[in-house]
Amino acid sequence: MYKLMIADDEPIVVEGLRDGIDWKQYNIEVVGCAYNGIQAEEVCRKELPDIIITDIKMPGAERV
């Protein structure tokens, strides 16, 4: 199973992507969600996702 992380500073986008798609149908597990660049880096290092869906510009991303 592939591991997916979703990162966006808009909670409705994160929740919509997480809950609006039947990821298991595609052999994908959502292993983490992040709402800023700092959280995204932490989830990435911990979970080592195969796929990342991310916003291009988010708070905290300048640190990464």
Biopython code that builds the backbone (N, CA, C, O; Angstrom):
import numpy as np
from Bio.PDB.StructureBuilder import StructureBuilder

atoms = [
    (1, "MET", "N", (0.839, -1.178, 0.000)),
    (1, "MET", "CA", (0.000, 0.000, 0.000)),
    (1, "MET", "C", (0.885, 1.243, 0.000)),
    (1, "MET", "O", (1.866, 1.320, 0.740)),
    (2, "TYR", "N", (0.527, 2.213, -0.838)),
    (2, "TYR", "CA", (1.261, 3.466, -0.896)),
    (2, "TYR", "C", (0.848, 4.357, 0.273)),
    (2, "TYR", "O", (-0.284, 4.286, 0.751)),
    (3, "LYS", "N", (1.787, 5.204, 0.731)),
    (3, "LYS", "CA", (1.511, 6.130, 1.830)),
    (3, "LYS", "C", (1.395, 7.547, 1.264)),
    (3, "LYS", "O", (2.238, 7.990, 0.484)),
    (4, "LEU", "N", (0.323, 8.257, 1.677)),
    (4, "LEU", "CA", (0.022, 9.595, 1.182)),
    (4, "LEU", "C", (0.016, 10.601, 2.318)),
    (4, "LEU", "O", (-0.502, 10.325, 3.401)),
    (5, "MET", "N", (0.600, 11.778, 2.065)),
    (5, "MET", "CA", (0.509, 12.909, 2.985)),
    (5, "MET", "C", (-0.151, 14.058, 2.244)),
    (5, "MET", "O", (0.140, 14.301, 1.073)),
    (6, "ILE", "N", (-1.048, 14.772, 2.935)),
    (6, "ILE", "CA", (-1.728, 15.939, 2.368)),
    (6, "ILE", "C", (-1.310, 17.158, 3.173)),
    (6, "ILE", "O", (-1.384, 17.148, 4.402)),
    (7, "ALA", "N", (-0.869, 18.213, 2.484)),
    (7, "ALA", "CA", (-0.424, 19.431, 3.165)),
    (7, "ALA", "C", (-1.026, 20.655, 2.481)),
    (7, "ALA", "O", (-0.833, 20.870, 1.285)),
    (8, "ASP", "N", (-1.754, 21.448, 3.251)),
    (8, "ASP", "CA", (-2.344, 22.691, 2.742)),
    (8, "ASP", "C", (-2.696, 23.548, 3.951)),
    (8, "ASP", "O", (-3.023, 23.021, 5.014)),
    (9, "ASP", "N", (-2.629, 24.872, 3.791)),
    (9, "ASP", "CA", (-2.960, 25.754, 4.913)),
    (9, "ASP", "C", (-4.457, 26.017, 5.010)),
    (9, "ASP", "O", (-4.893, 26.738, 5.908)),
    (10, "GLU", "N", (-5.243, 25.457, 4.120)),
    (10, "GLU", "CA", (-6.702, 25.576, 4.164)),
    (10, "GLU", "C", (-7.288, 24.251, 4.654)),
    (10, "GLU", "O", (-7.287, 23.270, 3.909)),
    (11, "PRO", "N", (-7.787, 24.203, 5.890)),
    (11, "PRO", "CA", (-8.317, 22.951, 6.431)),
    (11, "PRO", "C", (-9.389, 22.299, 5.561)),
    (11, "PRO", "O", (-9.450, 21.072, 5.474)),
    (12, "ILE", "N", (-10.233, 23.104, 4.915)),
    (12, "ILE", "CA", (-11.290, 22.530, 4.082)),
    (12, "ILE", "C", (-10.709, 21.758, 2.892)),
    (12, "ILE", "O", (-11.293, 20.771, 2.444)),
    (13, "VAL", "N", (-9.574, 22.205, 2.390)),
    (13, "VAL", "CA", (-8.909, 21.507, 1.283)),
    (13, "VAL", "C", (-8.344, 20.175, 1.783)),
    (13, "VAL", "O", (-8.524, 19.138, 1.145)),
    (14, "VAL", "N", (-7.666, 20.213, 2.917)),
    (14, "VAL", "CA", (-7.088, 18.995, 3.492)),
    (14, "VAL", "C", (-8.182, 17.972, 3.778)),
    (14, "VAL", "O", (-8.082, 16.809, 3.389)),
    (15, "GLU", "N", (-9.222, 18.425, 4.460)),
    (15, "GLU", "CA", (-10.302, 17.515, 4.828)),
    (15, "GLU", "C", (-11.052, 17.001, 3.604)),
    (15, "GLU", "O", (-11.459, 15.840, 3.565)),
    (16, "GLY", "N", (-11.234, 17.859, 2.610)),
    (16, "GLY", "CA", (-11.909, 17.440, 1.380)),
    (16, "GLY", "C", (-11.134, 16.371, 0.643)),
    (16, "GLY", "O", (-11.711, 15.385, 0.186)),
    (17, "LEU", "N", (-9.830, 16.558, 0.524)),
    (17, "LEU", "CA", (-8.998, 15.550, -0.145)),
    (17, "LEU", "C", (-8.934, 14.262, 0.669)),
    (17, "LEU", "O", (-9.014, 13.168, 0.111)),
    (18, "ARG", "N", (-8.792, 14.391, 1.974)),
    (18, "ARG", "CA", (-8.694, 13.217, 2.845)),
    (18, "ARG", "C", (-9.986, 12.399, 2.848)),
    (18, "ARG", "O", (-9.956, 11.174, 2.726)),
    (19, "ASP", "N", (-11.123, 13.090, 2.989)),
    (19, "ASP", "CA", (-12.399, 12.398, 3.173)),
    (19, "ASP", "C", (-13.204, 12.222, 1.886)),
    (19, "ASP", "O", (-14.094, 11.373, 1.824)),
    (20, "GLY", "N", (-12.904, 13.005, 0.877)),
    (20, "GLY", "CA", (-13.706, 12.993, -0.338)),
    (20, "GLY", "C", (-13.309, 11.950, -1.364)),
    (20, "GLY", "O", (-13.999, 11.765, -2.367)),
    (21, "ILE", "N", (-12.214, 11.277, -1.122)),
    (21, "ILE", "CA", (-11.725, 10.259, -2.062)),
    (21, "ILE", "C", (-11.560, 8.952, -1.311)),
    (21, "ILE", "O", (-11.044, 8.931, -0.194)),
    (22, "ASP", "N", (-11.995, 7.870, -1.918)),
    (22, "ASP", "CA", (-11.820, 6.542, -1.329)),
    (22, "ASP", "C", (-10.406, 6.061, -1.672)),
    (22, "ASP", "O", (-10.200, 5.322, -2.635)),
    (23, "TRP", "N", (-9.445, 6.498, -0.861)),
    (23, "TRP", "CA", (-8.039, 6.216, -1.138)),
    (23, "TRP", "C", (-7.727, 4.719, -1.141)),
    (23, "TRP", "O", (-6.890, 4.263, -1.920)),
    (24, "LYS", "N", (-8.390, 3.956, -0.279)),
    (24, "LYS", "CA", (-8.121, 2.510, -0.201)),
    (24, "LYS", "C", (-8.425, 1.811, -1.517)),
    (24, "LYS", "O", (-7.806, 0.800, -1.850)),
    (25, "GLN", "N", (-9.370, 2.345, -2.254)),
    (25, "GLN", "CA", (-9.708, 1.801, -3.578)),
    (25, "GLN", "C", (-8.487, 1.832, -4.502)),
    (25, "GLN", "O", (-8.365, 1.002, -5.402)),
    (26, "TYR", "N", (-7.603, 2.776, -4.279)),
    (26, "TYR", "CA", (-6.396, 2.939, -5.105)),
    (26, "TYR", "C", (-5.144, 2.394, -4.417)),
    (26, "TYR", "O", (-4.021, 2.663, -4.843)),
    (27, "ASN", "N", (-5.356, 1.622, -3.347)),
    (27, "ASN", "CA", (-4.241, 1.036, -2.603)),
    (27, "ASN", "C", (-3.362, 2.121, -1.966)),
    (27, "ASN", "O", (-2.135, 2.020, -1.957)),
    (28, "ILE", "N", (-4.019, 3.160, -1.435)),
    (28, "ILE", "CA", (-3.327, 4.292, -0.814)),
    (28, "ILE", "C", (-3.865, 4.501, 0.597)),
    (28, "ILE", "O", (-5.074, 4.461, 0.828)),
    (29, "GLU", "N", (-2.948, 4.724, 1.537)),
    (29, "GLU", "CA", (-3.309, 5.031, 2.917)),
    (29, "GLU", "C", (-2.858, 6.456, 3.246)),
    (29, "GLU", "O", (-1.698, 6.803, 3.023)),
    (30, "VAL", "N", (-3.759, 7.277, 3.772)),
    (30, "VAL", "CA", (-3.397, 8.629, 4.200)),
    (30, "VAL", "C", (-2.702, 8.501, 5.558)),
    (30, "VAL", "O", (-3.332, 8.150, 6.556)),
    (31, "VAL", "N", (-1.399, 8.791, 5.585)),
    (31, "VAL", "CA", (-0.616, 8.611, 6.808)),
    (31, "VAL", "C", (-0.427, 9.907, 7.585)),
    (31, "VAL", "O", (0.055, 9.886, 8.718)),
    (32, "GLY", "N", (-0.803, 11.031, 6.988)),
    (32, "GLY", "CA", (-0.671, 12.281, 7.712)),
    (32, "GLY", "C", (-1.190, 13.458, 6.931)),
    (32, "GLY", "O", (-1.244, 13.452, 5.701)),
    (33, "CYS", "N", (-1.580, 14.492, 7.700)),
    (33, "CYS", "CA", (-2.039, 15.755, 7.131)),
    (33, "CYS", "C", (-1.278, 16.875, 7.838)),
    (33, "CYS", "O", (-0.950, 16.763, 9.019)),
    (34, "ALA", "N", (-1.003, 17.947, 7.113)),
    (34, "ALA", "CA", (-0.278, 19.076, 7.691)),
    (34, "ALA", "C", (-0.934, 20.369, 7.228)),
    (34, "ALA", "O", (-1.466, 20.458, 6.121)),
    (35, "TYR", "N", (-0.882, 21.376, 8.110)),
    (35, "TYR", "CA", (-1.526, 22.656, 7.827)),
    (35, "TYR", "C", (-0.525, 23.800, 7.683)),
    (35, "TYR", "O", (-0.920, 24.952, 7.507)),
    (36, "ASN", "N", (0.766, 23.488, 7.758)),
    (36, "ASN", "CA", (1.814, 24.473, 7.486)),
    (36, "ASN", "C", (3.097, 23.717, 7.123)),
    (36, "ASN", "O", (3.167, 22.496, 7.255)),
    (37, "GLY", "N", (4.087, 24.447, 6.675)),
    (37, "GLY", "CA", (5.326, 23.826, 6.226)),
    (37, "GLY", "C", (6.079, 23.079, 7.307)),
    (37, "GLY", "O", (6.722, 22.066, 7.030)),
    (38, "ILE", "N", (6.008, 23.567, 8.534)),
    (38, "ILE", "CA", (6.713, 22.924, 9.637)),
    (38, "ILE", "C", (6.093, 21.562, 9.934)),
    (38, "ILE", "O", (6.801, 20.566, 10.082)),
    (39, "GLN", "N", (4.759, 21.530, 10.019)),
    (39, "GLN", "CA", (4.079, 20.247, 10.221)),
    (39, "GLN", "C", (4.350, 19.296, 9.064)),
    (39, "GLN", "O", (4.561, 18.101, 9.274)),
    (40, "ALA", "N", (4.345, 19.817, 7.854)),
    (40, "ALA", "CA", (4.587, 18.984, 6.679)),
    (40, "ALA", "C", (5.957, 18.311, 6.751)),
    (40, "ALA", "O", (6.092, 17.127, 6.444)),
    (41, "GLU", "N", (6.964, 19.074, 7.156)),
    (41, "GLU", "CA", (8.307, 18.505, 7.282)),
    (41, "GLU", "C", (8.331, 17.409, 8.349)),
    (41, "GLU", "O", (8.941, 16.360, 8.143)),
    (42, "GLU", "N", (7.676, 17.645, 9.482)),
    (42, "GLU", "CA", (7.650, 16.651, 10.558)),
    (42, "GLU", "C", (6.960, 15.359, 10.121)),
    (42, "GLU", "O", (7.467, 14.264, 10.361)),
    (43, "VAL", "N", (5.798, 15.498, 9.477)),
    (43, "VAL", "CA", (5.073, 14.308, 9.000)),
    (43, "VAL", "C", (5.910, 13.561, 7.961)),
    (43, "VAL", "O", (5.983, 12.332, 7.974)),
    (44, "CYS", "N", (6.527, 14.307, 7.078)),
    (44, "CYS", "CA", (7.355, 13.702, 6.024)),
    (44, "CYS", "C", (8.503, 12.884, 6.608)),
    (44, "CYS", "O", (8.741, 11.750, 6.189)),
    (45, "ARG", "N", (9.192, 13.446, 7.548)),
    (45, "ARG", "CA", (10.332, 12.744, 8.159)),
    (45, "ARG", "C", (9.880, 11.510, 8.947)),
    (45, "ARG", "O", (10.573, 10.492, 8.961)),
    (46, "LYS", "N", (8.723, 11.601, 9.599)),
    (46, "LYS", "CA", (8.236, 10.497, 10.411)),
    (46, "LYS", "C", (7.626, 9.377, 9.568)),
    (46, "LYS", "O", (7.907, 8.202, 9.801)),
    (47, "GLU", "N", (6.803, 9.733, 8.599)),
    (47, "GLU", "CA", (6.019, 8.746, 7.863)),
    (47, "GLU", "C", (6.641, 8.290, 6.541)),
    (47, "GLU", "O", (6.286, 7.229, 6.026)),
    (48, "LEU", "N", (7.561, 9.076, 5.991)),
    (48, "LEU", "CA", (8.195, 8.770, 4.706)),
    (48, "LEU", "C", (7.159, 8.403, 3.636)),
    (48, "LEU", "O", (7.168, 7.287, 3.116)),
    (49, "PRO", "N", (6.261, 9.352, 3.309)),
    (49, "PRO", "CA", (5.197, 9.054, 2.354)),
    (49, "PRO", "C", (5.737, 8.821, 0.942)),
    (49, "PRO", "O", (6.772, 9.363, 0.555)),
    (50, "ASP", "N", (5.009, 8.005, 0.192)),
    (50, "ASP", "CA", (5.337, 7.766, -1.212)),
    (50, "ASP", "C", (4.780, 8.883, -2.093)),
    (50, "ASP", "O", (5.346, 9.203, -3.138)),
    (51, "ILE", "N", (3.657, 9.476, -1.654)),
    (51, "ILE", "CA", (2.962, 10.510, -2.416)),
    (51, "ILE", "C", (2.694, 11.693, -1.490)),
    (51, "ILE", "O", (2.290, 11.511, -0.341)),
    (52, "ILE", "N", (2.922, 12.906, -1.996)),
    (52, "ILE", "CA", (2.615, 14.113, -1.236)),
    (52, "ILE", "C", (1.766, 15.023, -2.119)),
    (52, "ILE", "O", (2.150, 15.362, -3.239)),
    (53, "ILE", "N", (0.606, 15.410, -1.592)),
    (53, "ILE", "CA", (-0.221, 16.424, -2.245)),
    (53, "ILE", "C", (-0.066, 17.675, -1.399)),
    (53, "ILE", "O", (-0.397, 17.671, -0.214)),
    (54, "THR", "N", (0.440, 18.754, -2.008)),
    (54, "THR", "CA", (0.743, 19.943, -1.220)),
    (54, "THR", "C", (0.400, 21.228, -1.949)),
    (54, "THR", "O", (0.387, 21.293, -3.178)),
    (55, "ASP", "N", (0.127, 22.235, -1.161)),
    (55, "ASP", "CA", (-0.030, 23.593, -1.646)),
    (55, "ASP", "C", (1.371, 24.108, -1.984)),
    (55, "ASP", "O", (2.356, 23.662, -1.394)),
    (56, "ILE", "N", (1.459, 25.018, -2.904)),
    (56, "ILE", "CA", (2.772, 25.543, -3.280)),
    (56, "ILE", "C", (3.294, 26.534, -2.256)),
    (56, "ILE", "O", (4.495, 26.564, -1.986)),
    (57, "LYS", "N", (2.415, 27.346, -1.679)),
    (57, "LYS", "CA", (2.842, 28.385, -0.746)),
    (57, "LYS", "C", (2.043, 28.247, 0.550)),
    (57, "LYS", "O", (0.823, 28.412, 0.563)),
    (58, "MET", "N", (2.755, 27.942, 1.641)),
    (58, "MET", "CA", (2.115, 27.782, 2.942)),
    (58, "MET", "C", (2.949, 28.442, 4.025)),
    (58, "MET", "O", (4.161, 28.594, 3.872)),
    (59, "PRO", "N", (2.307, 28.838, 5.123)),
    (59, "PRO", "CA", (3.070, 29.384, 6.255)),
    (59, "PRO", "C", (4.052, 28.344, 6.794)),
    (59, "PRO", "O", (3.737, 27.157, 6.879)),
    (60, "GLY", "N", (5.233, 28.808, 7.150)),
    (60, "GLY", "CA", (6.241, 27.907, 7.707)),
    (60, "GLY", "C", (7.087, 27.223, 6.656)),
    (60, "GLY", "O", (8.080, 26.579, 6.995)),
    (61, "ALA", "N", (6.725, 27.342, 5.392)),
    (61, "ALA", "CA", (7.471, 26.668, 4.335)),
    (61, "ALA", "C", (8.833, 27.298, 4.103)),
    (61, "ALA", "O", (9.745, 26.632, 3.614)),
    (62, "GLU", "N", (8.985, 28.576, 4.446)),
    (62, "GLU", "CA", (10.273, 29.225, 4.234)),
    (62, "GLU", "C", (11.363, 28.639, 5.108)),
    (62, "GLU", "O", (12.545, 28.771, 4.791)),
    (63, "ARG", "N", (10.990, 27.994, 6.204)),
    (63, "ARG", "CA", (11.964, 27.368, 7.105)),
    (63, "ARG", "C", (12.514, 26.074, 6.510)),
    (63, "ARG", "O", (13.659, 25.703, 6.772)),
    (64, "VAL", "N", (11.713, 25.404, 5.726)),
    (64, "VAL", "CA", (12.050, 24.069, 5.226)),
    (64, "VAL", "C", (13.045, 24.165, 4.093)),
    (64, "VAL", "O", (13.451, 23.142, 3.541)),
]
sb = StructureBuilder()
sb.init_structure("model")
sb.init_model(0)
sb.init_chain("A")
sb.init_seg("    ")
for serial, (resi, resn, name, xyz) in enumerate(atoms, 1):
    if name == "N":
        sb.init_residue(resn, " ", resi, " ")
    sb.init_atom(name, np.array(xyz, "f"), 0.0, 1.0, " ", f" {name:<3s}", serial, name[0])
structure = sb.get_structure()
